[in-house]
Amino acid sequence: MSAIPRYPRDRPLPVSFTQEERLTTGRHVQFVNNKIAIGLLIEGPLDADLLDRAVTELVERHEALRLTFPDEDVLRARLLAELPALRRIRVDDSEQRLERALALLAEDACEPFDLAEGPLFRTLLAELEPDRHVLCVTIDHVVTDAWSVRVVLSDLLTIYRARAAGTTPELPELPVQYPDFAEWERDHLSGAVLERQVGYWRKKLAGIDPIPSSGLTDPAGEPGGTPRLVKLRALLDQPKVDRLTGLAAAEGTSLIVLVSAAVKAAMWRRRLSTMDDAEAGDVATFGSLANRTRPETQHLVGYLATVAAFRTVFDGATSFRELALREARTLWEAMRHQRIPHSLIMRELGHPQYGARYRDPARLPSYLNFDFDLVEDSSQEWPEVPGLRVRPIAIPMPEVPRGGLRVLGYRRPDGVELELRYRSDRYGAPWAAEFLDDVIRVLDLGVDAPDTALADMFEATVRVVR
């Protein structure tokens, strides 16, 4: 495998295929999902001037944080010459300072970015007390992803710690920058390589959309109203997690696969109310892939992540064990073919869903998004800064509901928390609660008797949910 090369900077910079989809179909569509905002609660004697210099050094290190897209007619990027500085505010409210600070930071984070002028990265520091601050880092999604955010925060704290100690930051070498990746991607994904990758997805997606409908409906939703995002949570306690992890290990797979299989089993049960057996058992979810398989990209900031449809076929006679094995193959194959971004797949297939995620997210089909990478507390990986206590804190930004359903997993000290997010205009609270209960039920019964058929798990007769 040849390395990604460094390309000259004496010519216009290309954009990646994922950036191209956003720039050509949704450049002027503004909604908060196009940004990532991260909050840090910092307690201790923070040197704000030093933090400002650390921000500058961070932006100098990562070209992605300096990218802008000035020309609507030409898909090229340029690097900002002027680096964005740390902005600062003081919150003087005698009561509820933290709540007031978070509200101000959220208001700032919701401000649109100008893709043409930039910068697409900004920081705002709110001082609550001399030794208590909240830092908000906001980045446009067109130049970042979740993996990149972890890199940004780790690098920023590493730089601050080193400069506070009067030393040089010990940061991993960056063999390439994001514009190099974008140009390499366009060179690499062409000809036979492109056809091989597209060929896999053309076959895998035959008969379904690249953004697949979940096939799940609930007449008790609130059609016509303003879509609200509602969250529902359930805990898999640690003893249960240990048993599920043991079952997964015995089958050569992972807890993530078992949860994904349980979600599809719960989907299958409900699809039977409106579909025949064959259609109900052809289940596809939608999810994210990091696309960080190459060593050059491990510490790179940029929009490398992609999305994919995860399609699995089964029926009521399929046991939980067999479904888990099929799901493992589905996810493994998708990861093997993640180097081709979803945007390029849709473009090559000539599918009308190209750009739909950016044009009008409220009109997307009712898909189920499953983020099968159980989220760790990434702050445990942050470098310690002597004299400071740094913790993540949520910036209360509104999230525009996309699709219909989203299932996430979070590691907790006492187990794994599953979170179901649903659109209020498409699903009601009773339906959502029963759906999440079904996921838990499949996991409970599956770990006790993994060879039980799915139909038998749902009380031998598949109850139709209306």
Helices and strands as residue ranges (DSSP letters): E 13-14, H 17-25, G 32-34, E 35-43, H 48-61, G 63-66, E 67-68, E 76-79, E 87-90, H 97-109, E 121-129, E 132-140, G 141-143, H 146-164, H 178-188, H 191-204, E 229-237, H 238-250, H 255-271, H 277-280, E 282-289, G 295-297, E 306-313, H 320-336, H 342-349, H 356-359, G 361-363, E 368-375, G 378-381, E 389-393, E 405-412, E 415-423, H 429-448, H 454-457
